[in-house]
Amino acid sequence: MYSPNHSAMNGFAERGLSEESFGQAKGGLASFDAFPKTKKTYLTRGRDSSLWTLTLIAACIYLCRAEFSRWWAGKTTETFSVEKGVSHDLQINLDIVVAMKCADLHVNMQDAAGDRTLAGELLRKDPTNWAQWRQGDVHKLGEGDDGLPGWEELWDVHDQLGAARKRKKFPKTPRARGPLDACRIFGSLEGNKVQGDFHITARGHGYMEFGEHLDHKAFNFSHIINELSFGPYYPSLVNPLDNTIAWTPNHFFKYQYYLSIVPTIYTDDISLLPLLDAVNRHPHNAHPAKNVFNSNHAIKTNQYAVTSQSHDVPETYVPGIFVKFDIEPIMLTIAEEWGGVLKLLVRLVNVVSGVMVAGGWAWQMFDLGMEVWGRRRGGRSGGMGVLGAFGGKEKHAFD
């Protein structure tokens, strides 16, 4: 039985129960609405997806950042080839501190061609304090490599080209804050591009013609290598022996380093590869495009790997610091290809659209699954049916 207060239905029965008459029109302009609205009673509030939207936005930001990092780093390719250059010169850059007085040290270099260089006359020697240098950021060879870059990082063309554009002079020796019990030996040497070695020994040992016999108690070949590189001097380029320390309390001690040098070309412009190869086939002073290696897009240097062997020696042997190096007959070319801004934008659009589409599908599947699960749960519990039916019995709202 219907309640006598059926007029509260806003005259819905008087209009013939027509769907078009459902609800009162609020104005005459409503009939001109080109986009009819869905009746509010037909709408069902869905689940709140704000958290899922934030998750998708965070995923887009993370993936876009990773995509930008890869684009910024570029695509790096490494190729090995037989060294075809005919350059005969090799520059050696050395900066080492030895725990002995400068007057007691002798520096010499000799190569496989038989040429002997009195490096002590070409390199600069500055008296300094040993303890002062030990306070810096130094480490033993083979230890503390967590702070050193691996080969993959050494192949970062941006870093190498950027470091090559920085200052090309050795820093000044800092003022000593203690006794002058050490010697800093630094500078550049020109040698033949062949196998060779240079060594630091005590005065009167190994080369008797260069001085009187030095007391053995004055021997202390503990040393710190600040710089050891081959080719043009780029102080910001990291090499395996940079900032390494070797210390011993023994007087008769021999340090031996074995270096394998690989000529290396860095470039961030792959279009320069034919020109770089042509220049490398000739001496730098003969090719008209020799300055290409001094540009902002290409450098030629040398990387090396190092092993060491250090031990006590009897008094019949010559103690000191010996560095033997060998030039590998290969050329390593590290080229970087940059994709350009347009390619970056296309990849970013693909990333964002892919995340949004996949996220929408995932949310729809989740929503469908929750709906099916809710229906099954409601059916088992004998819940409310259509139009307020409880347990199959109809209950009228207007009784």
TILOMI-872960 format. One record per residue (C-alpha): residue number from 1; residue in three letters; y, z, x. Coordinates in nm, 4 decimals, m for minus. Layout:
BEGIN
(NUM, "ALA", (Y, Z, X))
...
# end
This chain:
BEGIN
(1, "MET", (0.0000, 0.0000, 0.0000))
(2, "TYR", (0.3402, m0.1006, 0.1366))
(3, "SER", (0.6233, 0.1410, 0.1591))
(4, "PRO", (0.9114, 0.0910, m0.0904))
(5, "ASN", (1.1392, 0.0823, 0.2064))
(6, "HIS", (1.0210, m0.2662, 0.2856))
(7, "SER", (1.3845, m0.3818, 0.2929))
(8, "ALA", (1.3830, m0.2534, 0.6496))
(9, "MET", (1.2033, m0.5763, 0.7380))
(10, "ASN", (1.5440, m0.7419, 0.7167))
(11, "GLY", (1.4448, m0.9639, 0.4224))
(12, "PHE", (1.1585, m1.1262, 0.6089))
(13, "ALA", (0.9476, m1.1319, 0.2866))
(14, "GLU", (1.2353, m1.2707, 0.0848))
(15, "ARG", (1.2562, m1.5684, 0.3188))
(16, "GLY", (0.9012, m1.6681, 0.2437))
(17, "LEU", (0.7509, m1.5103, 0.5529))
(18, "SER", (0.8659, m1.8123, 0.7510))
(19, "GLU", (0.8394, m1.7971, 1.1292))
(20, "GLU", (1.1684, m1.9807, 1.1553))
(21, "SER", (1.3328, m1.7010, 0.9573))
(22, "PHE", (1.1921, m1.4251, 1.1751))
(23, "GLY", (1.4909, m1.2213, 1.2965))
(24, "GLN", (1.8493, m1.2539, 1.1907))
(25, "ALA", (2.0782, m1.5080, 1.3500))
(26, "LYS", (2.3737, m1.3407, 1.5118))
(27, "GLY", (2.6063, m1.6346, 1.4725))
(28, "GLY", (2.6390, m1.9901, 1.3643))
(29, "LEU", (2.6389, m2.1128, 1.7240))
(30, "ALA", (2.2767, m2.0077, 1.7627))
(31, "SER", (2.1692, m2.3267, 1.5852))
(32, "PHE", (2.3189, m2.5316, 1.8692))
(33, "ASP", (2.1081, m2.3605, 2.1381))
(34, "ALA", (1.9306, m2.6418, 2.3236))
(35, "PHE", (1.6926, m2.3958, 2.4905))
(36, "PRO", (1.5280, m2.1820, 2.2241))
(37, "LYS", (1.4230, m1.8415, 2.3490))
(38, "THR", (1.0800, m1.6888, 2.3160))
(39, "LYS", (1.0731, m1.4031, 2.0689))
(40, "LYS", (1.0706, m1.0646, 2.2359))
(41, "THR", (0.7680, m0.9554, 2.0373))
(42, "TYR", (0.5735, m1.2404, 2.1979))
(43, "LEU", (0.6528, m1.1267, 2.5525))
(44, "THR", (0.4299, m0.8998, 2.7583))
(45, "ARG", (0.5664, m0.7164, 3.0600))
(46, "GLY", (0.3624, m0.8066, 3.3687))
(47, "ARG", (0.2813, m0.5949, 3.6726))
(48, "ASP", (0.5563, m0.5056, 3.9154))
(49, "SER", (0.5293, m0.7470, 4.2109))
(50, "SER", (0.8313, m0.6267, 4.4098))
(51, "LEU", (0.6141, m0.4709, 4.6814))
(52, "TRP", (0.4141, m0.7908, 4.7171))
(53, "THR", (0.7398, m0.9905, 4.7414))
(54, "LEU", (0.8646, m0.7653, 5.0218))
(55, "THR", (0.5320, m0.8141, 5.1982))
(56, "LEU", (0.5678, m1.1921, 5.1798))
(57, "ILE", (0.9261, m1.1740, 5.3071))
(58, "ALA", (0.8155, m0.9599, 5.6017))
(59, "ALA", (0.5338, m1.2073, 5.6772))
(60, "CYS", (0.7822, m1.4970, 5.6704))
(61, "ILE", (1.0177, m1.3178, 5.9093))
(62, "TYR", (0.7348, m1.2361, 6.1510))
(63, "LEU", (0.5894, m1.5870, 6.1520))
(64, "CYS", (0.9320, m1.7506, 6.1791))
(65, "ARG", (1.0159, m1.5309, 6.4760))
(66, "ALA", (0.6901, m1.6246, 6.6468))
(67, "GLU", (0.7541, m1.9923, 6.5733))
(68, "PHE", (1.1047, m1.9659, 6.7181))
(69, "SER", (0.9702, m1.7972, 7.0333))
(70, "ARG", (0.7184, m2.0783, 7.0874))
(71, "TRP", (0.9901, m2.3362, 7.0293))
(72, "TRP", (1.2243, m2.1619, 7.2732))
(73, "ALA", (0.9550, m2.1403, 7.5420))
(74, "GLY", (0.8600, m2.5031, 7.4898))
(75, "LYS", (0.5304, m2.6661, 7.5726))
(76, "THR", (0.4370, m2.6273, 7.9376))
(77, "THR", (0.1993, m2.8602, 8.1181))
(78, "GLU", (0.0651, m2.8177, 8.4707))
(79, "THR", (m0.0673, m3.1079, 8.6752))
(80, "PHE", (m0.2079, m3.1183, 9.0276))
(81, "SER", (m0.1864, m3.4212, 9.2505))
(82, "VAL", (m0.2261, m3.5085, 9.6154))
(83, "GLU", (0.0939, m3.4330, 9.8053))
(84, "LYS", (0.2533, m3.7661, 9.8873))
(85, "GLY", (0.5722, m3.6478, 10.0458))
(86, "VAL", (0.6439, m3.7183, 10.4120))
(87, "SER", (0.8770, m3.4256, 10.4680))
(88, "HIS", (0.8048, m3.2551, 10.8000))
(89, "ASP", (1.0282, m2.9503, 10.7647))
(90, "LEU", (0.9466, m2.6171, 10.6069))
(91, "GLN", (1.2033, m2.3439, 10.5644))
(92, "ILE", (1.0800, m1.9858, 10.5911))
(93, "ASN", (1.2872, m1.7070, 10.4374))
(94, "LEU", (1.2161, m1.3584, 10.5687))
(95, "ASP", (1.3636, m1.0163, 10.4893))
(96, "ILE", (1.1581, m0.7291, 10.6321))
(97, "VAL", (1.2265, m0.3720, 10.7407))
(98, "VAL", (1.0116, m0.2321, 11.0230))
(99, "ALA", (1.0001, 0.1370, 11.1111))
(100, "MET", (1.0963, 0.0731, 11.4754))
(101, "LYS", (1.4230, 0.0212, 11.6592))
(102, "CYS", (1.5470, m0.3350, 11.6829))
(103, "ALA", (1.5473, m0.3301, 12.0630))
(104, "ASP", (1.1751, m0.2525, 12.0643))
(105, "LEU", (1.0676, m0.5454, 11.8452))
(106, "HIS", (0.9855, m0.9034, 11.9322))
(107, "VAL", (0.9650, m1.1801, 11.6665))
(108, "ASN", (0.7997, m1.5131, 11.7350))
(109, "MET", (0.6714, m1.8136, 11.5372))
(110, "GLN", (0.4212, m2.0786, 11.6389))
(111, "ASP", (0.2622, m2.3645, 11.4440))
(112, "ALA", (m0.0407, m2.5884, 11.4797))
(113, "ALA", (0.1744, m2.8610, 11.6358))
(114, "GLY", (0.2265, m2.6366, 11.9365))
(115, "ASP", (0.5949, m2.5750, 11.8716))
(116, "ARG", (0.7028, m2.2232, 11.9512))
(117, "THR", (1.0167, m2.0719, 11.8041))
(118, "LEU", (1.1935, m1.7646, 11.9338))
(119, "ALA", (1.2548, m1.6342, 11.5853))
(120, "GLY", (1.4195, m1.3227, 11.7199))
(121, "GLU", (1.7147, m1.5330, 11.8353))
(122, "LEU", (1.7530, m1.7091, 11.4989))
(123, "LEU", (1.7006, m1.4130, 11.2667))
(124, "ARG", (1.9469, m1.1304, 11.2252))
(125, "LYS", (1.8510, m0.7745, 11.3218))
(126, "ASP", (2.0380, m0.4806, 11.1715))
(127, "PRO", (1.9633, m0.1173, 11.2631))
(128, "THR", (1.8959, 0.0875, 10.9492))
(129, "ASN", (1.7308, 0.4017, 10.8157))
(130, "TRP", (1.3636, 0.3805, 10.7177))
(131, "ALA", (1.3674, 0.6544, 10.4534))
(132, "GLN", (1.6572, 0.4844, 10.2793))
(133, "TRP", (1.4533, 0.1703, 10.2089))
(134, "ARG", (1.1487, 0.3644, 10.0873))
(135, "GLN", (1.3517, 0.4975, 9.7958))
(136, "GLY", (1.3748, 0.1542, 9.6365))
(137, "ASP", (1.1425, m0.0177, 9.3909))
(138, "VAL", (0.8572, m0.0927, 9.6301))
(139, "HIS", (0.4808, m0.0918, 9.5898))
(140, "LYS", (0.1699, m0.1533, 9.7956))
(141, "LEU", (0.0151, m0.4966, 9.7904))
(142, "GLY", (m0.2480, m0.5019, 9.5168))
(143, "GLU", (m0.1089, m0.1893, 9.3478))
(144, "GLY", (0.1491, m0.1624, 9.0735))
(145, "ASP", (0.0880, m0.5217, 8.9669))
(146, "ASP", (0.1596, m0.4278, 8.6056))
(147, "GLY", (0.5240, m0.4892, 8.6835))
(148, "LEU", (0.4590, m0.8201, 8.8570))
(149, "PRO", (0.4324, m1.1462, 8.6655))
(150, "GLY", (0.1079, m1.3367, 8.6545))
(151, "TRP", (0.0727, m1.7086, 8.7169))
(152, "GLU", (0.1462, m1.7791, 8.3505))
(153, "GLU", (0.4847, m1.6053, 8.3798))
(154, "LEU", (0.5560, m1.7682, 8.7135))
(155, "TRP", (0.5097, m2.0984, 8.5296))
(156, "ASP", (0.7946, m2.0195, 8.2889))
(157, "VAL", (1.0256, m2.3090, 8.3689))
(158, "HIS", (1.3306, m2.1503, 8.2056))
(159, "ASP", (1.3037, m1.8422, 8.4291))
(160, "GLN", (1.2445, m2.0425, 8.7449))
(161, "LEU", (1.5329, m2.2829, 8.6877))
(162, "GLY", (1.7617, m1.9976, 8.5888))
(163, "ALA", (1.6716, m1.7975, 8.8992))
(164, "ALA", (1.7279, m2.1006, 9.1216))
(165, "ARG", (2.0887, m2.1262, 9.0025))
(166, "LYS", (2.1752, m1.7762, 9.1271))
(167, "ARG", (2.3169, m1.6748, 9.4657))
(168, "LYS", (2.1534, m1.8171, 9.7769))
(169, "LYS", (2.2612, m1.5689, 10.0433))
(170, "PHE", (2.0855, m1.2683, 10.1848))
(171, "PRO", (2.2460, m0.9410, 10.0730))
(172, "LYS", (2.4254, m0.7300, 10.3315))
(173, "THR", (2.2486, m0.4408, 10.4940))
(174, "PRO", (2.3580, m0.1190, 10.3203))
(175, "ARG", (2.5285, 0.1471, 10.5265))
(176, "ALA", (2.2712, 0.3792, 10.6828))
(177, "ARG", (2.2566, 0.7333, 10.5469))
(178, "GLY", (2.0501, 0.8835, 10.8244))
(179, "PRO", (1.9144, 0.8149, 11.1742))
(180, "LEU", (1.8870, 0.4496, 11.2810))
(181, "ASP", (1.5099, 0.4613, 11.3204))
(182, "ALA", (1.4258, 0.1213, 11.1647))
(183, "CYS", (1.5227, m0.2433, 11.1909))
(184, "ARG", (1.5941, m0.4952, 10.9183))
(185, "ILE", (1.5021, m0.8501, 11.0214))
(186, "PHE", (1.6221, m1.1222, 10.7857))
(187, "GLY", (1.7253, m1.4853, 10.7719))
(188, "SER", (1.5787, m1.8350, 10.7427))
(189, "LEU", (1.3774, m2.0364, 10.9937))
(190, "GLU", (1.3092, m2.4083, 11.0135))
(191, "GLY", (0.9576, m2.5036, 11.1128))
(192, "ASN", (0.7066, m2.7844, 11.0858))
(193, "LYS", (0.5267, m2.8334, 10.7580))
(194, "VAL", (0.1902, m2.7549, 10.9133))
(195, "GLN", (m0.0333, m2.4569, 10.9545))
(196, "GLY", (0.1284, m2.1828, 11.1565))
(197, "ASP", (0.2044, m1.8147, 11.1898))
(198, "PHE", (0.4827, m1.5804, 11.2797))
(199, "HIS", (0.4410, m1.2294, 11.4061))
(200, "ILE", (0.6337, m0.9167, 11.4930))
(201, "THR", (0.5091, m0.7256, 11.7964))
(202, "ALA", (0.6359, m0.4533, 12.0268))
(203, "ARG", (0.8490, m0.5261, 12.3304))
(204, "GLY", (0.6307, m0.5959, 12.6334))
(205, "HIS", (0.3067, m0.6381, 12.4363))
(206, "GLY", (0.1730, m0.9880, 12.3865))
(207, "TYR", (0.4715, m1.1454, 12.5631))
(208, "MET", (0.5061, m0.9614, 12.8907))
(209, "GLU", (0.7806, m1.1957, 13.0098))
(210, "PHE", (1.0221, m1.0776, 12.7434))
(211, "GLY", (1.0631, m0.7140, 12.8383))
(212, "GLU", (0.9277, m0.4085, 13.0012))
(213, "HIS", (0.6282, m0.2165, 12.8772))
(214, "LEU", (0.7117, 0.0009, 12.5732))
(215, "ASP", (0.5729, 0.3504, 12.5355))
(216, "HIS", (0.2852, 0.3487, 12.2892))
(217, "LYS", (0.4226, 0.6528, 12.1075))
(218, "ALA", (0.7138, 0.4376, 11.9883))
(219, "PHE", (0.4781, 0.2037, 11.7978))
(220, "ASN", (0.5103, 0.2201, 11.4204))
(221, "PHE", (0.4555, m0.1066, 11.2366))
(222, "SER", (0.5009, 0.0380, 10.8903))
(223, "HIS", (0.7117, m0.2137, 10.7042))
(224, "ILE", (0.8695, m0.3150, 10.3759))
(225, "ILE", (0.8827, m0.6853, 10.2841))
(226, "ASN", (1.1838, m0.7504, 10.0650))
(227, "GLU", (1.1503, m1.1281, 10.0715))
(228, "LEU", (0.9000, m1.3779, 10.2023))
(229, "SER", (0.9290, m1.7288, 10.0634))
(230, "PHE", (0.8999, m2.0900, 10.1723))
(231, "GLY", (1.1392, m2.3711, 10.0928))
(232, "PRO", (1.4988, m2.3374, 9.9668))
(233, "TYR", (1.6051, m1.9747, 9.9427))
(234, "TYR", (1.6029, m1.8647, 9.5792))
(235, "PRO", (1.6283, m1.4852, 9.5954))
(236, "SER", (1.5564, m1.4348, 9.2245))
(237, "LEU", (1.2222, m1.6153, 9.2311))
(238, "VAL", (0.9377, m1.3640, 9.2449))
(239, "ASN", (0.6779, m1.4015, 9.5213))
(240, "PRO", (0.3575, m1.2005, 9.5759))
(241, "LEU", (0.4838, m1.0154, 9.8847))
(242, "ASP", (0.8306, m0.9328, 9.7535))
(243, "ASN", (0.9093, m0.5587, 9.7514))
(244, "THR", (0.5784, m0.4566, 9.9070))
(245, "ILE", (0.5341, m0.1639, 10.1465))
(246, "ALA", (0.2681, m0.0949, 10.4098))
(247, "TRP", (0.2699, 0.2414, 10.5856))
(248, "THR", (0.0533, 0.3951, 10.8562))
(249, "PRO", (0.0826, 0.7028, 11.0809))
(250, "ASN", (m0.1171, 0.5306, 11.3580))
(251, "HIS", (0.0490, 0.3676, 11.6571))
(252, "PHE", (m0.2038, 0.0895, 11.7281))
(253, "PHE", (m0.2305, m0.0814, 11.3929))
(254, "LYS", (m0.2537, m0.4486, 11.3051))
(255, "TYR", (m0.1359, m0.5961, 10.9748))
(256, "GLN", (m0.2625, m0.9441, 10.8921))
(257, "TYR", (m0.1502, m1.1571, 10.5986))
(258, "TYR", (m0.3121, m1.4893, 10.5077))
(259, "LEU", (m0.1032, m1.7188, 10.2880))
(260, "SER", (m0.2071, m2.0350, 10.1052))
(261, "ILE", (0.1076, m2.2327, 10.0191))
(262, "VAL", (0.1222, m2.4818, 9.7314))
(263, "PRO", (0.4289, m2.7114, 9.7010))
(264, "THR", (0.5588, m2.6782, 9.3443))
(265, "ILE", (0.8016, m2.8730, 9.1249))
(266, "TYR", (0.9611, m2.7197, 8.8140))
(267, "THR", (1.1357, m2.9319, 8.5521))
(268, "ASP", (1.2398, m2.8914, 8.1894))
(269, "ASP", (1.2885, m3.2647, 8.1351))
(270, "ILE", (0.9666, m3.4660, 8.1222))
(271, "SER", (1.1641, m3.7894, 8.1422))
(272, "LEU", (1.2411, m3.6986, 8.5055))
(273, "LEU", (0.8758, m3.6965, 8.6112))
(274, "PRO", (0.8678, m4.0601, 8.7371))
(275, "LEU", (1.1872, m4.0042, 8.9329))
(276, "LEU", (1.0630, m3.6748, 9.0771))
(277, "ASP", (0.7433, m3.8438, 9.1886))
(278, "ALA", (0.9399, m4.1264, 9.3517))
(279, "VAL", (1.1678, m3.8838, 9.5359))
(280, "ASN", (0.8707, m3.6798, 9.6499))
(281, "ARG", (0.7204, m3.9867, 9.8159))
(282, "HIS", (1.0131, m4.0136, 10.0563))
(283, "PRO", (1.2085, m3.7806, 10.2798))
(284, "HIS", (1.4897, m3.6156, 10.0856))
(285, "ASN", (1.7507, m3.7746, 10.3110))
(286, "ALA", (1.6195, m4.1273, 10.2468))
(287, "HIS", (1.5877, m4.1541, 9.8674))
(288, "PRO", (1.9126, m4.2296, 9.6792))
(289, "ALA", (1.8200, m3.9782, 9.4058))
(290, "LYS", (1.7495, m3.6949, 9.6478))
(291, "ASN", (1.9902, m3.4624, 9.4644))
(292, "VAL", (1.7627, m3.4535, 9.1604))
(293, "PHE", (1.5987, m3.1410, 9.3053))
(294, "ASN", (1.9368, m2.9711, 9.3220))
(295, "SER", (2.0167, m3.0348, 8.9551))
(296, "ASN", (1.9891, m2.7914, 8.6675))
(297, "HIS", (1.6732, m2.9613, 8.5412))
(298, "ALA", (1.4440, m2.9680, 8.8453))
(299, "ILE", (1.3718, m2.7724, 9.1622))
(300, "LYS", (1.1168, m2.8049, 9.4360))
(301, "THR", (0.9863, m2.4908, 9.5982))
(302, "ASN", (0.6589, m2.3387, 9.7187))
(303, "GLN", (0.4309, m2.0836, 9.5583))
(304, "TYR", (0.1645, m1.9040, 9.7568))
(305, "ALA", (m0.1356, m1.6771, 9.7204))
(306, "VAL", (m0.1911, m1.3986, 9.9727))
(307, "THR", (m0.4727, m1.1837, 10.1061))
(308, "SER", (m0.4385, m0.9098, 10.3651))
(309, "GLN", (m0.6504, m0.7356, 10.6240))
(310, "SER", (m0.5143, m0.4316, 10.8073))
(311, "HIS", (m0.6923, m0.1980, 11.0482))
(312, "ASP", (m0.6650, 0.0103, 11.3641))
(313, "VAL", (m0.7037, m0.1716, 11.6948))
(314, "PRO", (m0.7874, m0.0378, 12.0398))
(315, "GLU", (m0.5218, m0.0204, 12.3093))
(316, "THR", (m0.6557, m0.3386, 12.4660))
(317, "TYR", (m0.5412, m0.5336, 12.1584))
(318, "VAL", (m0.1904, m0.6278, 12.0487))
(319, "PRO", (m0.0716, m0.4336, 11.7427))
(320, "GLY", (0.1898, m0.5717, 11.5070))
(321, "ILE", (0.2527, m0.7713, 11.1902))
(322, "PHE", (0.0904, m1.1160, 11.1781))
(323, "VAL", (0.1455, m1.3688, 10.8987))
(324, "LYS", (m0.0683, m1.6820, 10.9007))
(325, "PHE", (0.0091, m1.9593, 10.6523))
(326, "ASP", (m0.1542, m2.2860, 10.5584))
(327, "ILE", (m0.0045, m2.5743, 10.3557))
(328, "GLU", (m0.2332, m2.7009, 10.0804))
(329, "PRO", (m0.2411, m3.0854, 10.0539))
(330, "ILE", (m0.1671, m3.0778, 9.6806))
(331, "MET", (0.1427, m3.0803, 9.4658))
(332, "LEU", (0.1732, m2.8669, 9.1536))
(333, "THR", (0.4102, m3.0040, 8.8877))
(334, "ILE", (0.5077, m2.7708, 8.6061))
(335, "ALA", (0.6919, m2.9536, 8.3275))
(336, "GLU", (0.8265, m2.8154, 8.0040))
(337, "GLU", (0.8785, m3.0189, 7.6884))
(338, "TRP", (1.1338, m2.8980, 7.4352))
(339, "GLY", (1.0777, m2.9977, 7.0709))
(340, "GLY", (1.4385, m3.0144, 6.9514))
(341, "VAL", (1.6175, m2.8451, 6.6618))
(342, "LEU", (1.4923, m3.0817, 6.3884))
(343, "LYS", (1.1291, m3.0118, 6.4721))
(344, "LEU", (1.2024, m2.6401, 6.4656))
(345, "LEU", (1.3555, m2.6618, 6.1170))
(346, "VAL", (1.0577, m2.8595, 5.9856))
(347, "ARG", (0.8144, m2.6036, 6.1260))
(348, "LEU", (1.0124, m2.3123, 5.9801))
(349, "VAL", (1.0180, m2.4765, 5.6352))
(350, "ASN", (0.6423, m2.5323, 5.6548))
(351, "VAL", (0.5860, m2.1697, 5.7499))
(352, "VAL", (0.7982, m2.0261, 5.4679))
(353, "SER", (0.6622, m2.2613, 5.1997))
(354, "GLY", (0.3051, m2.2031, 5.3121))
(355, "VAL", (0.3437, m1.8254, 5.2963))
(356, "MET", (0.5054, m1.8377, 4.9533))
(357, "VAL", (0.2445, m2.0734, 4.8042))
(358, "ALA", (m0.0468, m1.8777, 4.9471))
(359, "GLY", (0.1152, m1.5509, 4.8378))
(360, "GLY", (0.1612, m1.6824, 4.4833))
(361, "TRP", (m0.2035, m1.7841, 4.4604))
(362, "ALA", (m0.3150, m1.4480, 4.5930))
(363, "TRP", (m0.1001, m1.2624, 4.3387))
(364, "GLN", (m0.2290, m1.4740, 4.0487))
(365, "MET", (m0.5892, m1.4102, 4.1507))
(366, "PHE", (m0.5169, m1.0394, 4.1802))
(367, "ASP", (m0.3454, m1.0327, 3.8410))
(368, "LEU", (m0.6326, m1.2228, 3.6778))
(369, "GLY", (m0.8857, m0.9905, 3.8325))
(370, "MET", (m0.7014, m0.6835, 3.7086))
(371, "GLU", (m0.6818, m0.8333, 3.3573))
(372, "VAL", (m1.0542, m0.9077, 3.3449))
(373, "TRP", (m1.1339, m0.5633, 3.4780))
(374, "GLY", (m0.9058, m0.4037, 3.2177))
(375, "ARG", (m1.0715, m0.5947, 2.9322))
(376, "ARG", (m1.4178, m0.4898, 3.0384))
(377, "ARG", (m1.3106, m0.1320, 3.0744))
(378, "GLY", (m1.1419, m0.1373, 2.7330))
(379, "GLY", (m1.4490, m0.2914, 2.5671))
(380, "ARG", (m1.6807, m0.0232, 2.7039))
(381, "SER", (m1.4553, 0.2613, 2.5904))
(382, "GLY", (m1.4099, 0.1300, 2.2354))
(383, "GLY", (m1.0366, 0.1048, 2.2681))
(384, "MET", (m0.7762, m0.0289, 2.0310))
(385, "GLY", (m0.8465, m0.3676, 1.8799))
(386, "VAL", (m0.6149, m0.6253, 1.7266))
(387, "LEU", (m0.3476, m0.5056, 1.4810))
(388, "GLY", (m0.4245, m0.1438, 1.5438))
(389, "ALA", (m0.7954, m0.1497, 1.4550))
(390, "PHE", (m0.9792, 0.1578, 1.5770))
(391, "GLY", (m1.3523, 0.1337, 1.6050))
(392, "GLY", (m1.3616, m0.1626, 1.3635))
(393, "LYS", (m1.1689, 0.0212, 1.0885))
(394, "GLU", (m0.8267, m0.1168, 1.0023))
(395, "LYS", (m0.5407, 0.1249, 0.9761))
(396, "HIS", (m0.2229, 0.0035, 0.8106))
(397, "ALA", (0.1023, 0.1082, 0.9605))
(398, "PHE", (0.2732, 0.1201, 0.6244))
(399, "ASP", (0.0232, 0.3312, 0.4305))
# end
